Amino acid sequence: MGVSKQLLPIYDKPLIHYPIGTLMLAGIRDIFIITTPEEAPAFKRLLGDGSSLGVNFQFGIQLEPRGIGEAFQIAEEFIGEDEVALILGDNIFHGHGLGTQLKEIRNLKGAQIFAYSVTDPERYGVVEFDELGSVKSIYEKPQQPKSNYAIPGLYFYDNDVINIAKNCPQSVRGEVEITSINQSYLEAGTLIVKILPRGTMWLDTGTVESLNAASNYVKIIEDRQGNKISCLEEIAWRTHWINNSQLKTISRMYNTNDYGRYLLKLSENQL
């Protein structure tokens, strides 16, 4: 009730930084952040317009919880005639080569989503494969899942998704379900589902336990490897969207903590 979950810290940075980092690793620089009227000022205060990172942040409002699929209607003007990626604000992805894999998703003629093996598929959208590895069906939070492959909250679509979302019937919950949109692409034969490699970690922070697990995971990896996960400033710097001088300026904002010292070392080519 007090604050949006996406503003809570996952170890050393706000949760919202992780999905934004995934989009940036995919080479996406124009990002539309959809939130509630009450929380919008806090997100704008945290993220600004993105210019310090060499990206463009814009903000949209969802007045009522009418489903993930409504995002394409809210962002219609922002999307224009482009392809579009959608990532949920509480999903964390991490793995070697993830950015390279996502950058290859270009010039889509349909949709591409992912599958990830989990022990509790009933909490998610689930994809069922046939014996040849083709997608047989997808279901939203089935009581008796037909596979252990959940659909993570990262989706890529061609521009047709706007009209599909507009014409998608609302569910019994009164929402435009993302599974219904994916189902439309499946029926049209234009849905691609890629299984995320075992070396890729997907964390859905939908529960208190998973929030804690995500913080522990990030801390362990960062302490062990000495590199930060979804450090937006580092991603912008390594992709040459900002230069050493700009990175050093940002580091001074955090000069009393390890985060700022990490950025400073980057700018001085010590990491």
Secondary structure, DSSP 8 states (H G I E B T S, - for coil): --S-GGGSEETTEETTHHHHHHHHHTT--EEEEEE-TTTHHHHHHHHTTSGGGT-EEEEEE-SS---GGGHHHHTHHHHTTS-EEEE-TTEEEE-TTHHHHHHT--S-SSEEEEEEE-S-GGGSEEEEE-TTS-EEEEEES-SS-SSSEE--SEEEE-TTHHHHHHH----TTS---HHHHHHHHHHHT-EEEEE--TT-EEEE--SHHHHHHHHHHHHHHHHHHS--SS-HHHHHHHTTSS-HHHHHHHHGGGTTSHHHHHHHHHHTT--
